[in-house]
């Protein structure tokens, strides 16, 4: 039996399934995005540029994208360490710690924001000792950074964890038996195998942090040009009934996020093609 015939038998109703898939994606994703771009066309090029080049908009975009990328990089490093501990070691309470990783997924963003702001306030459990050292977290850009790390860490852990679980420890032992040091084994054996998953986790954590709103506004302080994120500025413009302005900012965020994620996915594809899987 040919492969095509087998595929037809194992996937009956392909036309109906594909039609429903395209219809659902169009209604949920494509049509809203198209409406976003069409709304922005109400502005002339001069008006569009004036909105984007304003000091407040540029600072909001800088805070959102800059801190999101920094938080994603931190999550990449710390998430990899967490994954290594959860997969390679057996210790009491390991399953509890493994479940704790998913808390940012299940926790409402507003609850997370209130908890973080209370914890890192100047009189909070962590904020008080930090304030004694002259470090203020809550209601500053540092608080935004902390919130972005909090909501992004599960994406790295859950993306890399199954790949590391499938990586046979015997490969590391074989590298050691051939004379490779522990550092050489990590750099030449483990990291190349995890590279595509690490890049995917980085992209997901970055995308999540850029679009985060609920958990950030409670700890950010929301001062224009200081600690105001782009999603908050969009909400402010909507409350002012300046829909075209809000749409222009949203379009820029969408385009920049898409370009960055596309670049990371291309890098991931390159890693899959060039780096042998073990």
N, C-alpha and C positions, 0 to 999 in steps of 0.2 A: 504494500500500500504506500502510495507516495506521501511525502511530508505534507503537501497541501491538503490532500484528502483527510489525513489524520488531523490536521489543524481544524478543518471544517467540522469534523465529528466532535472534537473535544471542545470547540467553541461554537455551539449552535446559536443562531440568532445574532450573528455578528453585525449585520446591518442595523438591526433594531438597537442593539447595545451601543454601537458607535453613534447612532443618531441621538439616543438619550444622553450619552456622554457629552457630545458637542452642545446639545441644547442646554443641559444643566450648567456646563462651564460658561456658556455664553450669557445665560441669565445671571449667574452668580458673579462672574469675573469680567468677561469681555465687555458686556453692555455697560456696567458701572464705570469701567475704566474709559470706555469711549465717551460716555457722558461727561466724565471729568475733563477730557481734552476738549470736547466741544464747548463746554462752559468757559474754558480759558480763552477760546477764540473771540469772546465778547470784548476782550481787551485788545487794543492796538499794540503793535510791537513796542512803541514808546512807553505805553502804560505798563505793559508786562515787564519791561526792563526796569522801569522806575520802581515797581514793587519789589523785584528781586534784588536790586542794587541798594535798597534802603539799608541803613545801618542796622536797624532792628531785625530785619529779615536775615541779613548776612550773619549776624551774631547768633541768631536762633539756629540757623542751619549749621554753623560752625560748632555750636555746643552739641547739637544732636548727632551729627556725623562724626565729629572728632572724638567725643566721649564714647560713642557706640563702638567705634573701631578699637579704641584703647581697651574698653571693657571686654570686647571679643577676644583680643590678644591675651588678656589676663585669664579669661576663661579657657582659652586654648591650652595654656600652660598648666593651670591648676586643675582643669578638667582632666587632662591627661594623667596627672599624678593621682587624682581620685580614682580614675578608671584602673590604673595599674594596681592600686591598693585593693580595690574591690575584686579584681579578676585574679591576680597572681597570689593573693594571700588569703588565708583562712584565720579569722580571729573572732572572738565573742562579740556579738552585736553587729556582724557584718551585714546581715539582711536588714537590720533596722537602718543602718547608715545608707544602704542601697535604696531603701524606700524614701529616706529623707531627701534624696536627690530630686525626687519628683514633686516635692512640696510646692515649688514655684509654679508647676503646672496646674495644680489643683487649687491653690490659694487665690482667692479673688484679688485683683490687682490693688483695689482700694485698701483692702486689709493689709496687704504687703506694705503699701506706702505708709499707712498709719503705724504699723509695727516698726518699720525702719526709722521713721522720724522720731518715734518715742525712744527707740533704743539708742540712736545717735544724737539726740538732743543734748544740750550742754549739761543737763542734769540726769541724762539717761545712763544706763548701765555701762555702755561703751563710750558714750559721748563725754561723760564726766572725766574719766582718766585721759581721754584724748584732749579735752579742753585744758586740762592741767598742763599738758605738754605744748599748748599753743596751737593745737590742731582743731579746727572747727569743721564738722562734717555736715550736720543737718543745715538745710537752707542755704547751701552753697553748691557750686558745681561738683564738689567732691561727693556730696550726697547723691547727685544725679549719677555719678560714676558708680557708687556703691549699689544703687538700685538697679542699674543696668547689668552689673555683675550678677546680682541676685537672680534676676529673671532669665539670664542667658546661660547660666552654668548647666542646666539639665540638657540643653541641646548638644553641647559638646560631649557630655558623658554618655548620653543615650545613643549618640551616633558612633562613637569610637568603641564603646563597650562590646557590642557583638563581634566586631572585627577582631579585637584583641582576644576574645574568647575562642575564636576560630583559629588563631595563630598558635600552632603547636609549640609548647615549650621545648620540645626536642630539637627544634631548629636552633634555639639559643644554645642548647647544650652542644650541638654539633659545631656551632661557631666557636664556642669555647675550647672544644677538643682540638680544633684546627689552629689554636694559638691566638684567637682574637681576644682582646681585653674586653672588660665589661662595657666600656665606653664605645669601643669599635662595634660591639654587638648591637648596641642601641642605635648607633648612627647608621650602620650599614645593613642591618637585618630588620630591626623592629620598626624604626621610623619609616623606611621606604614602604613597608607593608601597610602602615597606618596612614600614610600621607593622604590618600584620597578621602578617607573618613575624617581626618583632622581638618582638611580644607572644607569639607561639607559642614562640619560642626562650626567652624569659624564663620562661614557664610550665614548659617542659620542663626547663630548667636548675634551676629551683627544686624541682620534684618529684624530680629525680634527687638533688639535694643533701640534701633532707629524709630520704630513705630510705637514704642511703649509710651503710655500716657498715664494710666491710673496710678501706678506705684511710684511715679516720678514726681508728680505735681505736689504730693504731700511733703516731700523731703527736699524739693529743689529750691524753695524760696520764691521762684517765679519772678525774679527781678528782670525787667527788660534790659537787654544788652549784657547781662551778667549770668543769670541762671534760668533763662527762659528757653524752653525747647521748642522746636518747630511745630510739633503737634499741638502744643498749647497755643501758639500764635495763630494757628489755623482756627482753633475753637474761638479765640478772641475775635478774629475777623468775622466769623459766622455770627457771633452774638451781636456784632455791630452791623449786621446785614450787608457786609461787604463780601458777597459771595464770590465775585470774580477774583478778589484779592486772595481769599482763602484757596480758591481753586488754583491760582498761579503758584502758590507755595506748595500745594499738594502735588502739582505736576512736576515741579523740580525735584521734590523728594522721591517721587515715583521713578523718574528718569535716572537720577543719580543712584538710587538703590538698585535699579535694574542693571545699570552698567557695571556696578561693583560686583553684584552677584553673578552676572554673566562672565565677568573676568575671572572670578574665583572658580566658577564651573569649568571654564576653559582650562584653567590651571589644573583643576582636578582631573579632567579628561587627559591632559598631557601626562600627569603623574601615572594614571592608569595604563597609558600606552607605553611610556618609557621606563617605568619602574617595574621590575618583575615581582609578581605576587608569590609569596612563599607558602 
